[in-house]
Amino acid sequence: MKIIIATEPDDVHALLVKIALEKIGHQVRLMFTADQPTKLKNSVLIDNDTFLWRSTDKHDSIVESDYDVMWWRRARKPSVPKYLTHADDYQFVQRENMMFSDSLTNNIAPNAWWVNNKVAAQRANSKLLQLKLAKQFGMIIPTTLCSNDPQDIRYFILKHEAEGVIYKPFCSNSWFENEQIKLSYTSKISFLELPNNQVLQLTPGIYQKEVKKSYELRVNCFGDYIVAVKINSQANKAGKVDWRAIPAKELMVESYQLPTTLEDKIRKFMCKLGIVFGAFDFIVNEDNEYVFVELNEQGQFLWIEELNPDIHLLDIFVNFLVNKTRAFKWKPKSTLHTTALYQEKGMELMAYNMQHHVELNSAEARQI
């Protein structure tokens, strides 16, 4: 079987999955989309009978016609350093690369099983659509305001401040400070902490009435096969608002069985979006109700196995890709792949990739 993974050089998930798939005899190609155009040349020849894609970098020239599986994992936009073009030409060069990349990736692997379909993935990442669909399928959602209207934001916070209001961005944000990477987390916000109206209007945000938590759930969906874990976020002061702020060595996860009714709602939700893989976040509130928070259609999942090696998510995902079906079921007695088994080789491969491909997650890269 031929499998292509669109990703970035430091994506541990993609690397461990590649190693595991190759161990059982499959051909795997990593496609580093940010390498276009400085490290990667692509050509497509098309006529009435042919669609031929040639991809060339410093090491290989690959002519491809089709793949069995496409994992649209962490594809990045083409990276065009500003210093390589005249200032007046930069926007044109960048736009042409974007258009070429979109056109190419919308046409490659037409017969492959996509995880997830590009168009569906883009739609699935709409936070507002997620909330609407969750409500449509009978899930409880937090009272939410998505806005850049300062007056609406201030009124919403004043109305709900007694119960608590949280703020979160539409997408995660990171930056470098004192040579350390900093991440933006969900945070509580009060009326007096708000910035001025100009800042509020320039930066839309998500404001929600705080849900009082008993604990939280991460629900990983491999087609119809669902693996949920319980996160005891309220047992750690750092995780009261956002469990991601808990230091990894203090974070505890355990297997959790969802109610059948909620599993059915999740499956219908995913079918409506047209995706076959995703990671859901839920809060279990003080009344033991399940409150939908959000879906990440390419959510991280191997961190769960690293914290609890009895939850074999690498093996599950590898078998999910190979089976190529939404109606996937995992057979736990046949576990072959673990993160611990491939971790060392994965780190070696990541170090190699970061030397030979465009890497956009460092402080230096962000200054180019």
C-alpha positions in Angstrom: 0.0 0.0 0.0 1.2 3.5 -0.9 0.6 6.2 1.7 1.4 9.9 1.6 1.4 12.2 4.6 1.3 16.0 4.2 3.1 17.4 7.3 6.0 19.4 8.7 9.5 18.2 9.7 9.0 18.2 13.4 5.7 16.4 13.5 6.3 13.4 15.8 2.9 11.9 15.1 3.6 11.7 11.3 7.1 10.2 11.9 6.0 7.5 14.3 3.2 6.5 12.0 5.6 6.4 9.1 8.0 4.1 11.0 5.2 1.8 12.1 3.7 1.6 8.6 7.0 0.8 7.0 7.7 -1.9 9.6 4.7 -3.8 8.2 5.6 -3.4 4.6 3.9 -0.2 3.4 5.4 2.5 1.3 5.2 5.9 3.0 6.1 9.3 1.6 6.2 12.5 3.8 5.3 15.6 1.8 6.7 18.7 3.4 4.5 21.4 1.8 6.4 24.3 3.2 9.4 23.2 1.1 7.7 24.7 -1.9 9.4 26.6 -3.6 12.8 26.9 -2.0 13.6 23.2 -1.4 10.9 21.6 -3.5 10.0 21.7 -7.2 6.7 20.4 -8.4 5.5 19.9 -12.0 2.2 18.6 -13.2 1.7 17.5 -16.8 -1.9 17.1 -17.8 -3.7 16.2 -21.1 -6.7 14.2 -22.2 -5.1 11.0 -21.1 -2.6 11.8 -18.4 -2.2 13.5 -15.0 1.5 13.2 -14.1 3.0 14.8 -11.0 6.8 15.1 -10.6 8.2 16.2 -7.3 11.9 17.0 -7.0 14.1 18.0 -4.1 17.9 17.9 -3.5 17.8 14.1 -2.8 15.0 12.6 -5.0 13.0 13.1 -8.1 9.7 11.2 -7.7 7.1 10.7 -10.4 3.8 9.8 -8.8 0.4 9.0 -10.2 -1.7 7.7 -7.3 -1.7 6.8 -3.6 -4.0 4.5 -1.6 -4.1 6.7 1.5 -3.6 10.5 2.0 -3.2 11.7 5.6 -3.7 15.4 5.4 -1.9 15.8 8.7 -0.2 19.2 9.2 0.2 20.6 5.7 1.7 24.1 5.8 1.5 26.9 3.3 4.4 27.3 0.8 7.1 29.3 2.5 8.6 32.2 0.5 11.3 34.1 2.4 10.9 37.8 1.8 14.6 38.4 1.2 14.5 36.3 -2.0 12.2 38.6 -3.9 11.9 42.3 -4.6 9.6 43.9 -2.1 7.1 44.9 -4.9 7.0 41.3 -6.1 6.7 39.5 -2.8 2.9 39.4 -2.6 2.6 38.2 -6.2 5.2 35.4 -5.7 3.6 34.3 -2.5 0.1 34.3 -4.1 1.3 32.2 -7.1 2.8 29.6 -4.8 -0.3 29.4 -2.8 -2.5 29.0 -5.9 -0.2 26.4 -7.3 0.0 24.5 -4.0 -3.8 24.5 -3.6 -4.3 23.4 -7.2 -1.8 20.6 -6.8 -3.1 19.3 -3.5 -6.7 19.4 -4.6 -5.9 17.0 -7.5 -3.3 14.6 -6.2 -4.3 11.2 -5.0 -7.8 11.3 -6.5 -8.4 7.6 -5.6 -7.0 7.7 -2.1 -8.8 7.4 1.2 -8.3 10.9 2.7 -7.9 11.5 6.5 -9.4 14.0 6.3 -10.8 15.3 3.0 -9.3 18.8 2.5 -12.6 20.6 1.9 -14.3 18.8 4.8 -11.3 19.5 7.1 -11.5 23.2 6.4 -15.2 23.3 7.1 -14.7 21.2 10.3 -12.4 23.7 11.8 -15.1 26.4 11.9 -15.8 26.9 15.6 -19.2 28.4 15.0 -20.3 25.6 12.8 -19.1 23.1 15.4 -21.3 24.7 18.0 -24.3 24.8 15.7 -23.9 21.1 14.8 -23.3 20.0 18.4 -26.6 21.7 19.3 -28.3 20.2 16.3 -27.4 16.7 17.4 -28.5 17.2 20.9 -25.3 18.0 22.7 -25.1 20.7 25.4 -22.9 23.7 24.5 -21.7 26.6 26.5 -23.4 30.0 26.1 -21.0 31.6 23.6 -20.3 35.0 22.0 -18.0 35.1 19.0 -17.4 38.8 18.3 -15.2 41.8 17.6 -17.9 44.3 18.6 -16.6 45.9 21.8 -20.1 46.8 23.0 -21.4 43.3 22.6 -18.3 41.8 24.3 -18.5 44.2 27.3 -22.2 43.5 27.7 -21.7 39.7 27.5 -19.0 39.8 30.2 -21.0 42.0 32.5 -24.1 39.7 32.2 -22.2 36.5 33.0 -19.3 37.8 35.2 -20.9 36.5 38.4 -20.8 32.9 37.0 -17.4 33.5 35.2 -16.5 34.1 31.6 -13.6 32.5 29.7 -11.9 33.7 26.6 -10.2 31.7 23.9 -8.8 32.5 20.4 -10.2 31.0 17.2 -6.8 29.3 16.7 -4.0 28.5 19.0 -1.2 31.1 19.2 2.4 30.7 20.1 5.4 33.0 20.4 9.0 33.0 21.7 9.9 34.8 24.9 13.3 34.5 26.6 14.2 31.7 24.2 11.2 29.7 25.4 8.0 28.9 23.4 4.9 30.3 24.9 1.3 29.1 24.2 -2.0 30.9 24.5 -4.5 28.9 26.7 -8.1 29.4 27.5 -8.3 31.9 30.3 -10.8 33.6 32.6 -11.5 37.2 31.9 -13.2 40.0 33.7 -14.7 43.3 32.6 -11.9 45.3 34.1 -9.2 43.3 32.4 -10.5 44.0 28.9 -8.2 46.0 26.6 -9.4 49.1 24.8 -12.1 49.1 22.2 -9.7 49.4 19.3 -7.9 46.2 20.4 -11.2 44.3 20.9 -12.5 45.3 17.5 -9.2 44.4 15.7 -9.1 40.9 17.2 -12.2 38.7 17.2 -12.5 36.3 20.0 -14.6 33.5 21.6 -16.2 34.4 24.9 -18.1 31.8 26.8 -20.0 31.5 30.1 -17.8 29.4 32.3 -18.8 25.8 32.8 -18.1 24.5 36.3 -16.2 21.3 35.8 -16.0 17.9 37.5 -13.5 16.6 35.0 -12.8 16.7 31.2 -12.7 14.2 28.4 -10.6 13.9 25.2 -12.5 11.7 22.7 -10.5 10.4 19.8 -12.5 9.1 16.8 -11.0 6.7 14.3 -14.0 6.4 12.0 -16.7 4.8 14.1 -14.2 3.5 16.6 -14.1 5.8 19.6 -11.4 6.0 22.4 -12.2 8.4 25.2 -10.0 9.3 28.1 -10.7 11.1 31.4 -8.6 14.1 32.4 -8.8 14.9 36.1 -8.1 18.6 35.3 -9.7 19.9 38.5 -7.3 18.0 40.7 -4.4 20.3 39.6 -4.5 24.0 40.2 -2.8 24.8 36.9 -5.5 23.0 35.0 -8.6 24.5 36.5 -9.4 26.6 33.4 -7.4 24.8 30.7 -5.9 21.3 31.3 -3.2 21.9 28.7 -1.5 24.2 31.3 -0.8 21.2 33.6 2.9 20.1 33.4 3.1 16.8 31.5 4.6 15.0 34.4 1.6 15.9 36.6 -1.1 15.1 34.0 -3.0 11.9 34.5 -5.3 10.2 32.0 -7.4 7.1 32.2 -9.7 5.1 29.9 -13.3 6.2 29.9 -16.5 4.7 28.5 -18.8 7.2 27.0 -22.6 6.7 27.1 -23.8 5.0 23.9 -26.2 7.9 23.2 -23.3 10.4 23.2 -21.2 8.1 21.0 -24.0 8.0 18.5 -24.3 11.8 18.5 -20.5 12.1 17.9 -20.7 9.7 14.9 -23.5 11.6 13.3 -21.6 14.9 13.9 -18.6 13.6 12.1 -20.6 12.2 9.2 -22.3 15.5 8.8 -18.9 17.2 8.5 -17.6 14.5 6.2 -14.5 13.7 8.3 -13.3 10.3 9.4 -10.9 11.3 12.1 -11.0 13.9 14.9 -10.4 14.7 18.5 -13.3 16.1 20.6 -13.1 17.9 23.9 -15.9 17.6 26.5 -16.4 19.0 30.0 -18.4 16.9 32.5 -20.0 19.5 34.6 -21.0 19.4 38.3 -24.4 17.9 37.3 -22.6 15.1 35.4 -23.7 16.4 32.0 -21.5 16.2 28.9 -20.8 19.7 27.5 -19.3 20.0 24.0 -16.2 22.2 23.9 -14.7 21.8 20.5 -13.4 19.4 17.8 -9.9 19.4 16.4 -10.0 17.5 13.1 -6.3 16.7 13.3 -5.9 16.7 17.1 -2.9 15.3 18.9 -3.4 11.8 20.3 -0.1 10.1 20.9 0.5 12.2 24.1 -2.2 10.0 25.7 -0.2 6.8 25.1 2.9 8.5 26.4 1.1 9.3 29.6 -0.7 5.9 29.8 1.0 3.2 27.8 -2.0 0.9 28.2 -3.9 3.0 25.7 -2.5 1.9 22.4 -3.4 4.8 20.2 -0.5 4.5 17.7 -1.5 0.9 17.0 -5.1 1.9 16.6 -4.3 4.7 14.2 -1.9 2.7 12.0 -4.6 0.0 11.7 -7.2 2.6 11.0 -5.2 4.0 8.0 -4.5 0.5 6.6 -8.2 -0.6 6.9 -9.4 2.5 5.0 -12.9 2.5 6.3 -15.2 4.5 8.6 -16.5 1.2 10.0 -13.1 0.4 11.6 -12.8 -1.7 14.7 -9.6 -2.3 16.5 -8.5 -5.7 17.8 -6.6 -5.1 21.0 -5.1 -8.6 21.2 -3.0 -8.0 18.1 -1.2 -4.8 19.3 2.1 -4.4 17.4 3.0 -0.8 17.5 3.8 1.4 20.5 5.2 4.9 20.8 7.9 3.7 23.2 9.1 1.2 20.6 9.7 3.8 17.9 10.5 6.9 20.0 14.3 6.8 19.5 14.1 6.3 15.7 11.4 9.0 15.5 13.7 11.5 17.2 16.5 10.7 14.8 14.3 11.1 11.8 12.9 14.4 13.1 16.5 15.8 13.6 17.3 14.8 10.0 14.1 16.3 8.6 14.7 19.6 10.4 18.1 19.9 8.8 16.9 19.2 5.3 13.5 20.7 5.1 11.8 24.1 5.8 11.0 24.2 9.5 8.6 27.0 10.5 8.3 26.5 14.3 11.5 28.1 15.5 12.1 31.7 16.6 14.6 32.1 13.8 12.1 30.8 11.1 9.5 33.3 12.3 11.9 36.2 11.6 12.5 35.3 7.9 
